[in-house]
């Protein structure tokens, strides 16, 4: 596990040295020294280190690095969005025109559809594994990777390249997930049902991840895990640090990372409210040069912006400038890569017009 910024879904900020352009994670002394720099790359199971981190900063949130923890988490979104053509709902699966898709509106529906096509239980209803309701109405479905020789990559459901299903993200290798009971201003990540531990990843889901290009590398045997000094301990159940009651009631510290505010008077307020927090997540990555899933966050923001443009809520030059501003705030040394991500995601999002719910 690793710290998240108080009241945010993003990792806690790096130290000033680790924010310098050109800083190399592999040579960084901070992680061996017990600091939380570099986001999920600093994740640890060392109980003493965990107690030190949250004992000193009890309002920090808790993130879990999925890859080292052997986790595959299905992040089911329930965002308001225009439903794409049926051929883009389940990548690689032809949905017969006779299949009635009336009422399909979110990742809950596409995941249930995928399960029905394969003749298995809908993972969102799997009571044997840990499920966590998110403040936005989505659901995190936690599983253990039972194939240690295989690594699965993280992905977003909106990706035109690698995706399991529309509005279903995958949190696995090189990704992290917000732990249960974390609280942000929008609400709490609340466990659903009685299960409190991840169940084994069902074989059919592992097969689907393989089919959709989520396999990073297949190894003959699992490699030894490299840990910082003092991090080797016997296996133990995942736990969230206990926070004092007064800390939970204390106001959350505001973020010190600047991020662009929307200033488009002609745009509907509902559209602005949808895009602004996504831009804030991108800009907040300035405090974590590595291990913050920056590309994923920028892709999501740009994809959403593309949908809003296609829906007539913004002009493309307006949102493109906002995206570039947020990206440069976080990663000023890679403008060309930022632009590539933005242009690709804007184009993909433009094929699926987005009409947010709410009064203009």
N, C-alpha and C positions, 0 to 999 in steps of 0.2 A: 504494500500500500504506500501511498505518497500523499503529501498535503495538497489541498486545493485552496485557492484564495478564499477568504471569508465571504460567504454569501454569493460565491460564483461557482461556475462549473469548470473553470480553467485552473491549471496548476498554480501553486504559489510561486511568487516571483523569484527569479535567480538573484544571486548577489551581483553587485556592480561589475566585478571582474568577468563573470560568466556572460554578461550581456554584451561584451565587446565584440565587434565584428571580427570574424576570423577565429574566434575562440573554438578550440577543438575539444569535444566531449571526451574523447578517448584519453586525452592527456590531462583532464581536469582533476585537481586534487580534492575538489569539494565533496564528491560522493564518498570516496574512501574516508574523508574526514568527518562524515556523518551529517553533511548538509543536504538540503532537499533540492539543490539546483538541477535543472534539466528535466523537470516534470516527471513523467512516468519512468524515465531512465534511472531515477533515484529511488524507485520503489524498493522496499525492504520488508522482511519478515522479522527483523530483529526487535524483540519486545522492548529492550532497553531504549533503543533509538526511537521507537514509536512513542514510548512514554515520555521521552525527553521532548520530542517535537510538539506533541499535543499538550503536554504538561505546561510548557512555556507559552503556547499559542492555542488555547482551548477553542477558539472560535473558528479555526481553520477547518475546512471540509476534508473529506476523505475520498481519494481516488484509488482505484485498483488497476494496476498494470496487467492487462489481460494475458499477454503473451507469456511472461514469466510465471504467472499464476496458473497457466494451463487452462484458461477460460475461453469460451466462445459465447458471446452475449448477443442475443438478437434484440436490437433496439427498434421497437415498433413505433412508428410515428402516427400521430392523428392530426396532422396539420391540415388546415383547410387549403385545398388545391384542386385545380382542374384535373379530372381523371384523364390520363392519356389514352391513346388507342389501345385496344385490347392486346395487340401484338407486343406492347411494351410493358405490360403489367408483370409478366413472368418471363424474364429473359430466356430465350431458347425454347419456350413452350408455346405451341400454337393453341390458342383458345378458340374453339369452334364457334362460328357465328350463332349457332343455336343455343349456346350457353347464355342464359339471362344474367346480365351483370347489373341489373337495376339495383340501386342502393349501394353499390361499391363506392367507397369514399376515402379509404385510408389504408395504412399498412395492416391493420387488423384484418381487413377483408382480403387483401392479396395473400397474406400468410395463410389464412384459412382456406383460400382457394388452392394454394400450392399443396397444402396438406391433403385436401380432398382429391386432387389429381393423383397424388401418390398413395392414397388409401390409408392415411395415418391420422392420428389425433392432431388437432390444431395446437401448436406449441403454446399459444396464448392461454389455453385452457389446461395446460399440463400442471396438475397439482402436485406432482412429485418433485418439482424443482423450484428453486427460488425465483420468484417473480416480483418485480418492483414497479409500482405505479409512479410515473413521473409527474411533476407539477403541471406539465402541459397536457396531460391526459394520455400520454403514451405509455409504453410498457417495456421494461427491460426483462428479458427472459435469460436467466443464467444457466449455462451448461459447462461441464468439465470435458475437455478434449480427451477422449479415451484412445486416441491414436497418437502416442507421443512421437512417433517417427514423422508425423505430418504437422506442418505449421499452416494455419489459415490466416490469410490477410484480412485486414479491416477494409470495409467498403461502405459506400452510401447507396441508399436505394435509388437515388436519382442519377447515379453514374451511368454514362452511356457505354462504359467499358466493362466494369465488373460490378455486378449487383445480384442479390438473391431474389428480391422482389421489390416492386415499387413501394416506397415509403417504409422499407425494412432495412435498416443499417446493420452492419456486422461489426462488432468490437472484438478484435482478436489480436494478432501479432501487430506490434507497433501501434497499439491503441490502448485507451484506458476507459474505464466506466466509473460513473459516480456511485459510491457505495450507498446501501440502504441507510435510511434515517438522516441523510444529509438534508440540510435546509437551505433554501435560497429564498429571496424575497417573494417569488411566485408560489412557494409552497414547499412541501416535504417529499422526499423520495420514500414512499411508504411500501413496505412488503405487503404482498397479497397472499391470502391463504395461510396455511400452517407451515409449509416448507421454508426452511431457513438456510439450506445448503444447496449448492448446484448439483443437479443430477447428471449422469453421463450423457454426453451428446448423443441423441438417437442416431443410429446408423444411417437412416434415410436422409437426415439433415446433413450428415457428414458427406454423403454421396452427392447431395444437391450442391453443397459448397464446392466440392471437387468439380462437378459438372459446370458450374458457373465461373470457374477460373479463380477460386479463392485459395488454392494451394500455393504457398510460397516456395516450399522446398520439402522434398521427401528424403528422409535420412534413414540409414540402416538401423541406427539406434539413437536414442535421445542423448544429446551432448551434456556434458557436465555444466551446471549453471555456475557462472562466474559471479561471485558476490564480494562485496566490500568486506574488509577485515571485521570480524565479530558478527557477521550476518548468518553464519551457518548454524542452524538450529534444527531440532527434530520437527517433523511435520506437525502442524497444529491447525485447528479450525480457524477460518477467517473471522476476525472480530473487528468491530468498529471501536476506536478508543472511546472510553467513557468520558463524557464531558460534564463538568459540574453544572448543576441546575442553574446557578446564577450566570454561567457563561452562555447557556442556551437562551436565557432571557435578555442578555445584553444586546444592545444594538450592534448589527454587523458593521464592521469597518468598511467604509467606502473604498472602491478601487482607486488607486493613484495613477492608473494608466489612462491617458487621454484617448478618447475615441470620437469619431465623427458623429455629430448630431445631424439628423435630417433637417434640412431647411428648404422644403419644397412646398410652399403655401398651396399650390394647386393640387397637390396629391391628397387622396383621402387619408384621414387620420388612421384608419384601420390598416392601410397599407404601410404607413410609416411605422406604426407600432410593431408590425410583423418583421420589417427589415432592420430596424434599429438595433435590437438586441443581437442579431446575427453579426452586424458590423462591429458591435462592441466586443464580441467574442474574438473576432479576427484581430482587432487592435490590441486586445489584452494579451495576445501572444508575444507582444514586445518584451514582456517581463520574463519570457521563457524561450530563449532562442532555439531550443530543441526539446522534444518530448511533449509538445502541447497540441499535436495534431493540427498544425497550422494549415496545411494544404487542404485537409478535410473541411476545416471550418470556412476557409475562403471559398472552396468549391460550393459548399452549402449556401453561403450568403449570395454568391453570384448566381447560382441556379435559381434561388428564390427570386432574386432581382429580375432575372430573365423572364420568369413567369409573370411577375408584376408588370413588367414592360409590355409583354404580350397581351396582358389583360387590360391595358390602357390606363394603368394607374401612375406610371412614371414614364418619362422620356429616357431613352437609353443613355444619352450623354450625361444625364444627371446621375443615374445610379452608377454608371461606369466610373465617374469621377469619385464618387463616394467609396466605391470598392477599392480603387487605386489608392485613395488616401488612407483607408484602413490598412491595406496591405503594406504600404510603405511605412506606416507607423510601426508595424510589427517586424517587417523584414526589409529594411531600406537597402540592403546590399544585393537584392535579387530582383530588380524591377522587371527584367525580361521574363523570368519565371512567373512572377506575380501576374503579369499581363497575359501570359499563356493560359494560366488557370482561369483567370477572369473571363477571357474571350471564349474559351471552350465551354465553361459552365453557363455563361450568359446565353450562348447559342443553344445549348441543350435545354435550358429552362424556357427559352422562347417558344419551343415546340409544345409547351404545356401551359397555356394561359392560366394564371392564378388570380382568383377573385376572393380575397379574404372576407370572412364574415365580419359583420360590424357596420356601424353607420359611418358614412363618409365624413 
